[in-house]
Amino acid sequence: MTTSNALQLVQLGQLVDNVAESAYKGLQNLGQTLPRLPDEDRKRALLLHLHGTRQRLLRLHVLIEWSNKAAATKEVGKVLAKARNHADSIRQAADQLFFLNQELQASSVPVHDVHTARQVLETGA
């Protein structure tokens, strides 16, 4: 599945497999290269590998924790979208009522005092 900004979605299980495989391959590579290095370089290479692997595993852990909450986040997004639709509808209705009120005020006929006018015509005063 591809989103509109061309990001590809990856299954969480596939991501876990990729991180574990990368850590394993890095460890195998270290196993082949470390014996040929001096003691200080071996320590440095091992430390760098362990630090990088730890960082990837921590990021994976955070991603897994977030994915557990993603369903709730998705529901909140739906509720917010629905609330936004309601707010837009209410705003549109209020605007229409305002313009209708303006039209009604402009088209109203002045109310004449017919009773007083009749009395003036009948009595002259």
For each residue, the residues with C-beta under 8 A, 3 or more apart:
1: 8 9
2: 6 7 8 9
3: 6 7 9
4:
5:
6: 2 3
7: 2 3
8: 1 2
9: 1 2 3
10: 14 15
11: 14 15
12: 15 16 63 64 67
13: 16 17
14: 10 11 17 18
15: 10 11 12 18 19 60 63
16: 12 13 19 20 60 64
17: 13 14 20 21
18: 14 15 21 22
19: 15 16 22 23 56 57 60
20: 16 17 23 24
21: 17 18 24 25
22: 18 19 25 26 56
23: 19 20 26 27 53 56 57
24: 20 21 27 28
25: 21 22 28 29
26: 22 23 29 30 49 52 53
27: 23 24 30 31 49 53
28: 24 25 31 32
29: 25 26 32 33
30: 26 27 33 34 45 46 49
31: 27 28 34
32: 28 29 35
33: 29 30 36 37 45
34: 30 31 37 42 45 46
35: 32
36: 33
37: 33 34 41 42 45
38: 41 42
39: 42 43
40: 43 44
41: 37 38 44 45
42: 34 37 38 39 45 46
43: 39 40 46 47
44: 40 41 47 48
45: 30 33 34 37 41 42 48 49
46: 30 34 42 43 49 50
47: 43 44 50 51
48: 44 45 51 52
49: 26 27 30 45 46 52 53
50: 46 47 53 54
51: 47 48 54 55
52: 26 48 49 55 56
53: 23 26 27 49 50 56 57
54: 50 51 57 58
55: 51 52 58 59
56: 19 22 23 52 53 59 60
57: 19 23 53 54 60 61
58: 54 55 61 62
59: 55 56 62 63
60: 15 16 19 56 57 63 64
61: 57 58 64 65
62: 58 59 65 66
63: 12 15 59 60 66 67
64: 12 16 60 61 67 68
65: 61 62 68 69
66: 62 63 69 70
67: 12 63 64 70
68: 64 65 71
69: 65 66 72 73
70: 66 67 73 74
71: 68 74 75
72: 69 75 76
73: 69 70 76 77
74: 70 71 77 78
75: 71 72 78 79
76: 72 73 79 80
77: 73 74 80 81
78: 74 75 81 82
79: 75 76 82 83
80: 76 77 83 84
81: 77 78 84 85
82: 78 79 85 86
83: 79 80 86 87
84: 80 81 87 88
85: 81 82 88 89
86: 82 83 89 90
87: 83 84 90 91
88: 84 85 91 92
89: 85 86 92 93
90: 86 87 93 94
91: 87 88 94 95
92: 88 89 95 96
93: 89 90 96 97
94: 90 91 97 98
95: 91 92 98 99
96: 92 93 99 100
97: 93 94 100 101
98: 94 95 101 102
99: 95 96 102 103
100: 96 97 103 104
101: 97 98 104 105
102: 98 99 105 106
103: 99 100 106 107
104: 100 101 107 108
105: 101 102 108
106: 102 103
107: 103 104
108: 104 105
109:
110:
111:
112: 117
113: 116 117
114: 117 118
115: 118 119
116: 113 119 120
117: 112 113 114 120 121
118: 114 115 121 122
119: 115 116 122 123
120: 116 117 123 124 125
121: 117 118 124
122: 118 119
123: 119 120
124: 120 121
125: 120
